[in-house]
Amino acid sequence: MTGRDVDVDIAIVGAGVSGLTLAWLLGESALADRSILLVDGARDEDELRTLSFWAAGPVPLEPLVRHRWSTLRIHVNEVPHDVPLHQHTYRTLFFADLQREAKSRLLGRPGNRLVEGRVDALVQDDEGVTLSVGDATFRARWVFDSRFHQNALVVDRRRYHLLRQHFHGWIVRAPTDVFEPAVATLLDFRAQTPRGTGFFYVLPFSAREALVELVTLQPVDAEQVTRAHLAQVFGLEDVELLDRESGTSPMTEQPFPWREGARVRRIGVASGRLKPSTGYALTRIVDECALIVGSLEREGHPWAAPAGPAAPVFWRFLDAVLLELWSSRPEEIPAVFAALFTRNPADRVLRFLDERATAGEVARLILTLPKPPFLRAALGWLARRLGRRV
């Protein structure tokens, strides 16, 4: 293959969550006979990565779901709040499963190719794109580029916020039954960090095994904080850490461009699919990939607008206000989430966080939130935006 042109209909750059999801959905669509090139520049098949999300019904990646829960726990102070889910379930799958299954499906269809390496250049013209991967050259009609490098992220701090979520997760095994398999702890703000700057979520796989994830806004000694939490909350002075994941994700309401020339479309985090105020992305990535596939099927091009609500500016404003509050007065955040989940049906909250709530649901939900913190945050956001015009 070295040194010669290979023609394919679609090239996907990057075999992360968005690239693999797009390949999966293309294979399930009327476009299954189109040839696909998947360029995989990562070597992380053995690394732990969990993908958690909520949904109200079956999702395209449903066969990969390992665990699900219908009760969420919110722990702000000493008294936990358990909230039932009636329409949604909270779910987790493992990225390694997505890798294996998506690649297997891809290679099981004739004409598809999987190439390990990194794209050195993309050259577009009216008819397609030429990709250079090491010594090899490929030709594609459409390219979907999922590459995202945090170090290259430039945010206009005069207009937008930029916080970073640092997450560290362990699959832990306890010597006794300490976890509640039916209850997923979504937010536990008792982490030993400055109030509002860190929380745990705990996803029990059994009474003795769970994913325990620490999320903070600043770097910390994550293992020390996690061990202290396990001792304080579960009485686990000595616990077996089976596997670990860690990473950092940006939290910004700055829009990301999703169109890059006539033949290249960005996807996933690179196109802004990470929810600015929560850090969740999987549902939004699946929506975006489904939109692309539908556009290719109906129109012959992938340029349907990114999946999202009818008024994306409104949702970005809400994200910006919450980010303003989180950056300026993080100690107010636990009470905000407590109000969200204790004064509203949990399914309404999840629709709101997913930007699927109706205008009426949004209005009712906003009325349940503590007013002073959000008024101050809204004024802070306004001052930030006006400051650039002074």
HUCOR-V882987 format. One record per pair of residues at least 12 apart in sequence whose ideal C-beta (glycine too) atoms are under 10 Angstrom apart, sorted by the first residue. I is the first residue (numbers start at 1). GAP is how many residues later the second one is. Records with the same first field share a line. If there is no record, write none. Layout:
I->GAP ; GAP
This chain:
1->112 ; 114 ; 132 ; 134 ; 135 ; 136 ; 137
2->132 ; 133 ; 134 ; 135
3->132 ; 133 ; 134
4->132 ; 133 ; 134
5->125 ; 131 ; 132 ; 133 ; 134
6->29 ; 31 ; 107 ; 109 ; 125 ; 130 ; 131 ; 132 ; 133 ; 134
7->28 ; 30 ; 104 ; 121 ; 131 ; 132 ; 133 ; 134
8->26 ; 27 ; 28 ; 29 ; 30 ; 103 ; 104 ; 105 ; 120 ; 123 ; 130 ; 131 ; 132 ; 133 ; 134 ; 135
9->17 ; 22 ; 24 ; 25 ; 26 ; 27 ; 28 ; 102 ; 103 ; 119 ; 131 ; 132 ; 133 ; 287
10->12 ; 13 ; 16 ; 21 ; 24 ; 25 ; 26 ; 27 ; 28 ; 102 ; 130 ; 131 ; 132 ; 133 ; 134 ; 282 ; 286 ; 292
11->24 ; 25 ; 26 ; 27 ; 28 ; 102 ; 104 ; 108 ; 111 ; 117 ; 118 ; 119 ; 120 ; 122 ; 127 ; 128 ; 129 ; 130 ; 131 ; 132 ; 133 ; 134 ; 252 ; 253
12->14 ; 24 ; 25 ; 26 ; 27 ; 28 ; 94 ; 128 ; 130 ; 131 ; 132 ; 133 ; 134 ; 255
13->24 ; 25 ; 26 ; 27 ; 28 ; 105 ; 106 ; 109 ; 116 ; 118 ; 120 ; 127 ; 130 ; 131 ; 132 ; 133 ; 134 ; 251 ; 253 ; 254 ; 257
14->24 ; 25 ; 26 ; 27 ; 28 ; 104 ; 105 ; 130 ; 131 ; 132 ; 133 ; 134 ; 253 ; 254 ; 256
15->23 ; 24 ; 25 ; 26 ; 27 ; 29 ; 30 ; 83 ; 84 ; 87 ; 88 ; 91 ; 99 ; 100 ; 101 ; 131
16->24 ; 25 ; 26 ; 28 ; 33 ; 79 ; 82 ; 83 ; 130 ; 131 ; 132 ; 251 ; 252 ; 253 ; 254 ; 269
17->32 ; 34 ; 44 ; 78 ; 81 ; 82 ; 85 ; 129 ; 250 ; 251 ; 252 ; 256 ; 264 ; 265 ; 268 ; 269 ; 272
18->126 ; 127 ; 128 ; 130 ; 248 ; 249 ; 250 ; 251 ; 252 ; 253 ; 255 ; 263 ; 264 ; 266 ; 267 ; 268 ; 270 ; 271
19->19 ; 20 ; 21 ; 22 ; 23 ; 83 ; 125 ; 126 ; 127 ; 128 ; 248 ; 249 ; 266 ; 270
20->18 ; 20 ; 41 ; 75 ; 78 ; 79 ; 80 ; 81 ; 82 ; 83 ; 85 ; 86 ; 126 ; 248 ; 265 ; 269
21->39 ; 40 ; 77 ; 81 ; 125 ; 246 ; 247 ; 261 ; 264 ; 265 ; 267 ; 268 ; 269
22->14 ; 16 ; 80 ; 122 ; 124 ; 245 ; 246 ; 263 ; 264 ; 266 ; 267 ; 268 ; 270 ; 271 ; 280
23->13 ; 14 ; 15 ; 79 ; 80 ; 82 ; 83 ; 89 ; 91 ; 121 ; 266
24->36 ; 37 ; 39 ; 40 ; 74 ; 77 ; 78 ; 79 ; 81 ; 82 ; 262 ; 265 ; 269
25->35 ; 36 ; 77 ; 261 ; 264 ; 265 ; 266 ; 267 ; 268 ; 269
26->79 ; 80 ; 83 ; 86 ; 118 ; 263 ; 266 ; 267 ; 270 ; 271
27->75 ; 78 ; 79 ; 81 ; 82 ; 85 ; 266
28->32 ; 77 ; 262 ; 265
29->261 ; 264 ; 265 ; 267 ; 268
30->263 ; 264 ; 266 ; 267 ; 268
31->262 ; 265 ; 266
32->73 ; 77 ; 80
33->76 ; 77 ; 78
34->75 ; 77 ; 78 ; 107 ; 108 ; 262
35->74 ; 75 ; 76 ; 77 ; 78 ; 105 ; 106
36->70 ; 71 ; 73 ; 75 ; 76 ; 77 ; 78 ; 104 ; 108
37->69 ; 74 ; 75 ; 76 ; 77 ; 78 ; 94 ; 96 ; 101 ; 102 ; 103 ; 106
38->64 ; 65 ; 68 ; 69 ; 74 ; 75 ; 76 ; 77 ; 78 ; 106
39->74 ; 75 ; 76 ; 77 ; 78 ; 79 ; 80 ; 92 ; 94 ; 97 ; 99 ; 104 ; 106 ; 107 ; 108
40->59 ; 63 ; 74 ; 75 ; 76 ; 77 ; 78
41->74 ; 75 ; 76 ; 77 ; 78 ; 92 ; 106
42->57 ; 74 ; 76
43->73
44->51 ; 52 ; 55
45->50 ; 51 ; 54 ; 55 ; 58
46->50 ; 197
47->48 ; 49 ; 52 ; 196 ; 197 ; 198 ; 199
48->46 ; 47 ; 48 ; 121 ; 122 ; 123 ; 163 ; 194 ; 195 ; 196 ; 197 ; 198
49->44 ; 45 ; 46 ; 47 ; 49 ; 50 ; 120 ; 196 ; 197 ; 198
50->16 ; 17 ; 42 ; 43 ; 44 ; 45 ; 46 ; 119 ; 121 ; 153 ; 161 ; 163 ; 193 ; 195
51->13 ; 14 ; 15 ; 40 ; 41 ; 42 ; 43 ; 44 ; 46 ; 47 ; 229 ; 230 ; 231 ; 234
52->15 ; 17 ; 38 ; 39 ; 40 ; 41 ; 117 ; 132 ; 134 ; 149 ; 151 ; 159 ; 161 ; 228 ; 230
53->12 ; 35 ; 36 ; 37 ; 38 ; 39 ; 40 ; 227 ; 228 ; 229 ; 230 ; 231 ; 232 ; 233 ; 297 ; 301
54->14 ; 15 ; 18 ; 31 ; 33 ; 34 ; 35 ; 36 ; 37 ; 130 ; 132 ; 226 ; 228 ; 229 ; 292 ; 293 ; 295 ; 296 ; 297 ; 299 ; 300
55->13 ; 32 ; 33 ; 34 ; 35 ; 36 ; 227 ; 228 ; 231 ; 295 ; 299
56->29 ; 30 ; 31 ; 32 ; 33 ; 291 ; 294 ; 295 ; 298 ; 300
57->30 ; 31 ; 32
59->32 ; 34 ; 223 ; 224 ; 227 ; 228 ; 231
60->226 ; 229 ; 230 ; 233
61->30 ; 32 ; 36 ; 37 ; 40 ; 41 ; 221 ; 224 ; 225
62->29 ; 31
63->30 ; 34 ; 38
64->27 ; 28 ; 29 ; 30 ; 31 ; 32 ; 33 ; 34 ; 36 ; 37 ; 38
65->24 ; 26 ; 27 ; 28 ; 29 ; 32
66->25 ; 26 ; 27 ; 28 ; 31 ; 137 ; 139
67->22 ; 23 ; 24 ; 25 ; 26 ; 27 ; 114 ; 117 ; 136 ; 137 ; 138 ; 139 ; 143 ; 144
68->17 ; 20 ; 21 ; 22 ; 23 ; 24 ; 25 ; 116 ; 135
69->16 ; 19 ; 20 ; 21 ; 22 ; 23 ; 111 ; 112 ; 113 ; 114 ; 115 ; 116 ; 117 ; 134 ; 135
70->14 ; 15 ; 16 ; 17 ; 18 ; 19 ; 20 ; 112 ; 113 ; 114 ; 276
71->12 ; 13 ; 14 ; 18 ; 19 ; 109 ; 111 ; 112 ; 113 ; 114 ; 115 ; 275
72->12 ; 13 ; 16 ; 18 ; 111 ; 112 ; 113 ; 114 ; 115 ; 129 ; 269 ; 274 ; 277 ; 278
73->107 ; 110 ; 111 ; 112 ; 113 ; 114 ; 115 ; 128 ; 129 ; 268
74->111 ; 112 ; 113 ; 114 ; 115 ; 125 ; 260 ; 263 ; 264 ; 266 ; 267 ; 268 ; 272 ; 275
75->110 ; 111 ; 112 ; 113 ; 114 ; 115 ; 124 ; 125 ; 126 ; 127 ; 158 ; 259 ; 263
76->111 ; 112 ; 113 ; 114 ; 119 ; 123 ; 257 ; 258 ; 259 ; 260 ; 261 ; 262 ; 263 ; 265 ; 266
77->112 ; 113 ; 257 ; 258 ; 261
78->112
80->103 ; 105 ; 108
81->106 ; 256 ; 257 ; 260 ; 261 ; 265
82->98 ; 100 ; 101 ; 103 ; 259 ; 264
83->103 ; 257 ; 258 ; 259 ; 261 ; 262 ; 263 ; 264 ; 266
84->261 ; 262 ; 263
85->99 ; 260 ; 261 ; 262 ; 264 ; 265
86->259 ; 260 ; 261
87->258 ; 259 ; 260 ; 261 ; 263 ; 264
88->258 ; 259 ; 261 ; 262 ; 263 ; 266
89->95
90->93 ; 94 ; 96 ; 111 ; 113 ; 256 ; 260
91->93 ; 112 ; 191
92->92 ; 111 ; 113 ; 119
93->189
94->151
95->150
98->184
113->25
115->16 ; 18 ; 19 ; 21 ; 23
116->17 ; 18
117->15 ; 16 ; 17 ; 18 ; 19
118->14 ; 15 ; 16 ; 29
119->12 ; 13 ; 14 ; 15 ; 19 ; 24 ; 26 ; 28
120->12 ; 13 ; 14 ; 15 ; 16
121->12 ; 16
122->18 ; 21 ; 23 ; 138 ; 139 ; 141 ; 142
123->14 ; 16 ; 138 ; 140
124->19 ; 136 ; 137 ; 138 ; 139 ; 140
125->136 ; 137 ; 138
126->136 ; 137
127->12 ; 14 ; 135 ; 136
128->12 ; 13 ; 14 ; 15 ; 134 ; 135
129->12 ; 13 ; 14 ; 16 ; 132 ; 133 ; 134 ; 135
130->13
131->12 ; 14 ; 133
140->123 ; 124
141->122 ; 159 ; 160
142->120 ; 121 ; 122 ; 123 ; 150 ; 154 ; 158 ; 159 ; 160
143->117 ; 118 ; 120 ; 121 ; 122 ; 123 ; 159
144->120 ; 121 ; 122 ; 123 ; 124 ; 126 ; 127 ; 145 ; 148 ; 158
145->113 ; 115 ; 119 ; 120 ; 121 ; 122 ; 123 ; 125 ; 126
146->120 ; 121 ; 122 ; 123 ; 124 ; 125 ; 127 ; 139
147->119 ; 120 ; 121 ; 122 ; 123
148->101 ; 102 ; 108 ; 118 ; 119 ; 120 ; 121 ; 122 ; 123 ; 124 ; 125 ; 126
149->121
150->14 ; 97 ; 98 ; 99 ; 100 ; 119
153->97 ; 99 ; 101 ; 103 ; 116
154->100
155->95 ; 97 ; 98 ; 99
156->96 ; 98 ; 232
157->95 ; 97 ; 227
158->226 ; 227 ; 229 ; 230 ; 231
159->94 ; 95 ; 161 ; 222 ; 225 ; 226 ; 228 ; 229
160->92 ; 93 ; 94 ; 95 ; 116 ; 156 ; 159 ; 160 ; 163 ; 221 ; 224 ; 225
161->89 ; 90 ; 91 ; 92 ; 93 ; 115 ; 116 ; 158 ; 159 ; 160 ; 161 ; 162 ; 163 ; 165 ; 166 ; 167 ; 219 ; 220 ; 223
162->88 ; 89 ; 90 ; 91 ; 92 ; 114 ; 161 ; 165
163->34 ; 54 ; 55 ; 86 ; 87 ; 88 ; 89 ; 113 ; 114 ; 116 ; 160 ; 163 ; 164 ; 167
164->52 ; 53 ; 54 ; 55 ; 84 ; 85 ; 86 ; 87 ; 88 ; 115
165->50 ; 51 ; 52 ; 82 ; 83 ; 84 ; 85 ; 86 ; 109 ; 113 ; 114
166->32 ; 48 ; 49 ; 50 ; 51 ; 52 ; 53 ; 54 ; 56 ; 80 ; 81 ; 82 ; 83
167->34 ; 46 ; 47 ; 48 ; 49 ; 55 ; 78 ; 79 ; 80 ; 81 ; 82 ; 112
168->44 ; 45 ; 46 ; 47 ; 48 ; 51 ; 52 ; 53 ; 54 ; 55 ; 57 ; 58 ; 76 ; 77 ; 78 ; 79
169->31 ; 32 ; 34 ; 42 ; 43 ; 44 ; 45 ; 46 ; 53 ; 57 ; 74 ; 75 ; 76 ; 77 ; 78
170->40 ; 41 ; 42 ; 43 ; 44 ; 52 ; 53 ; 56 ; 57 ; 60 ; 69 ; 70 ; 71 ; 72 ; 73 ; 74 ; 75 ; 76
171->32 ; 34 ; 38 ; 39 ; 40 ; 41 ; 42 ; 69 ; 70 ; 71 ; 72 ; 73 ; 74
172->30 ; 33 ; 36 ; 37 ; 38 ; 39 ; 40 ; 54 ; 55 ; 58 ; 62 ; 64 ; 67 ; 68 ; 69 ; 70 ; 71 ; 72
173->32 ; 33 ; 35 ; 36 ; 37 ; 63 ; 66 ; 67 ; 68 ; 69
174->32 ; 33 ; 34 ; 35 ; 36 ; 56 ; 60 ; 61 ; 62 ; 64 ; 65 ; 66
175->33 ; 61 ; 63 ; 64 ; 65
176->31 ; 32 ; 58 ; 59 ; 60
177->29 ; 30 ; 31
178->26 ; 29 ; 30 ; 32 ; 52 ; 55 ; 56 ; 57 ; 58 ; 61
179->23 ; 24 ; 25 ; 26 ; 27 ; 28 ; 29 ; 30 ; 31 ; 33 ; 55
180->22 ; 24 ; 27 ; 30
181->22 ; 23 ; 24 ; 25 ; 26 ; 27 ; 28 ; 29
182->22
183->19 ; 20 ; 21
184->17 ; 18 ; 19 ; 20 ; 26 ; 27
185->14 ; 15 ; 16 ; 17 ; 18 ; 19 ; 25 ; 27 ; 28 ; 48
186->13 ; 14 ; 15 ; 16 ; 17 ; 151 ; 155 ; 160 ; 163 ; 164
187->12 ; 13 ; 14 ; 28 ; 146 ; 147 ; 150 ; 151 ; 153 ; 154
188->12 ; 13 ; 14 ; 24 ; 26 ; 41 ; 45 ; 146
189->142 ; 144 ; 145 ; 146 ; 148 ; 149
190->39 ; 42 ; 43 ; 144
191->23 ; 24 ; 25 ; 29 ; 31 ; 34 ; 35 ; 37 ; 38 ; 41
192->22 ; 28 ; 29 ; 32 ; 33 ; 34 ; 36 ; 37 ; 40
193->21 ; 22 ; 23 ; 24 ; 25 ; 27 ; 32 ; 137
194->22 ; 23 ; 24 ; 26 ; 136 ; 137
195->135 ; 136 ; 137 ; 138 ; 139
196->21 ; 129 ; 130 ; 133 ; 134 ; 135 ; 136 ; 137 ; 138 ; 139 ; 140 ; 141
197->18 ; 19 ; 20 ; 21 ; 23 ; 129 ; 133 ; 134 ; 136
198->16 ; 17 ; 18 ; 19 ; 20 ; 22 ; 24 ; 27 ; 31 ; 132
199->14 ; 15 ; 16 ; 17 ; 18 ; 134 ; 135 ; 138
200->12 ; 13 ; 14 ; 15 ; 16 ; 25 ; 26 ; 29 ; 30 ; 33
201->12 ; 13 ; 14
202->27 ; 28 ; 31 ; 32
208->32
209->31 ; 33
210->20 ; 24
211->31 ; 32 ; 34
212->14 ; 15 ; 17 ; 18 ; 21 ; 22 ; 24 ; 27 ; 29
213->13 ; 32 ; 33
214->12 ; 15 ; 32
215->34 ; 64
217->34 ; 109 ; 110 ; 113 ; 116
219->29
222->22 ; 24
223->18 ; 21
226->13 ; 15 ; 18
227->12 ; 14
249->20 ; 25 ; 30 ; 31 ; 32
250->19 ; 24 ; 26 ; 29
251->23 ; 24 ; 25 ; 26 ; 27 ; 28 ; 68 ; 71 ; 72 ; 75 ; 76
252->20 ; 22 ; 24 ; 25 ; 67 ; 68 ; 71
253->19 ; 23 ; 24 ; 62 ; 63 ; 64 ; 65 ; 66 ; 67 ; 68 ; 69 ; 70 ; 71 ; 128
254->18 ; 22 ; 62 ; 66
255->16 ; 17 ; 51 ; 57 ; 58 ; 61
256->12 ; 13 ; 14 ; 15 ; 16 ; 17 ; 18 ; 50
257->13 ; 14 ; 15
258->12 ; 13 ; 14 ; 15 ; 30 ; 44 ; 45 ; 47 ; 48
259->12 ; 43 ; 44 ; 46 ; 47
262->39 ; 41
263->38 ; 39
264->38
265->23 ; 27 ; 30 ; 36 ; 37 ; 38 ; 41
266->22 ; 40
267->18 ; 21 ; 22 ; 25 ; 35 ; 39
268->13 ; 16 ; 17 ; 20 ; 21
269->12 ; 15 ; 16
271->13 ; 14 ; 17 ; 35
272->12 ; 16 ; 34 ; 36 ; 40 ; 44
273->12 ; 13 ; 14 ; 15 ; 16 ; 33 ; 34 ; 35
275->40 ; 44 ; 78 ; 79 ; 80
276->39 ; 40 ; 42 ; 43 ; 44 ; 46 ; 47
277->38 ; 39 ; 41 ; 42 ; 43 ; 44 ; 45 ; 46 ; 48 ; 49 ; 76
278->41 ; 44 ; 75 ; 76
280->73 ; 74
283->24 ; 67 ; 70 ; 71 ; 72 ; 73
284->22 ; 23 ; 24 ; 70 ; 71
285->22
286->21
287->19 ; 20 ; 21 ; 67 ; 68 ; 69
288->16 ; 18 ; 19 ; 20
289->18
290->17
291->13 ; 14 ; 15 ; 16 ; 17
292->12 ; 14 ; 15
294->13
307->48
308->47
309->45 ; 46 ; 47 ; 48 ; 50 ; 53
310->45 ; 49
311->44 ; 48
312->43
314->41 ; 45 ; 48
315->37 ; 40 ; 42 ; 47
317->61 ; 64
318->34 ; 37 ; 44 ; 48 ; 56 ; 60
319->36
320->57 ; 58 ; 60 ; 61 ; 64 ; 65
321->52 ; 53 ; 54 ; 55 ; 56 ; 57 ; 58 ; 59 ; 60 ; 61
322->14 ; 51 ; 52 ; 55 ; 59
323->54 ; 58
324->49 ; 50 ; 52 ; 53 ; 54 ; 55 ; 56 ; 57 ; 58 ; 59 ; 60
325->48 ; 49 ; 51 ; 52 ; 53 ; 55 ; 56
326->51
327->50 ; 53
328->45 ; 48 ; 49 ; 52 ; 53
329->44 ; 47 ; 48 ; 51
331->42
332->38 ; 40 ; 41 ; 42 ; 44 ; 45
333->40
335->34 ; 35 ; 38
336->33 ; 34 ; 37 ; 38 ; 41
337->12 ; 32
338->32
339->26 ; 29 ; 30 ; 31 ; 34
340->12 ; 13 ; 25 ; 28 ; 29
341->27
342->26
343->21 ; 22 ; 24 ; 25 ; 26
344->17 ; 20 ; 21 ; 23 ; 24 ; 25
345->16 ; 19 ; 20
347->14
348->13 ; 14 ; 16 ; 17 ; 20
349->12 ; 16 ; 19
351->14
352->12 ; 13 ; 14
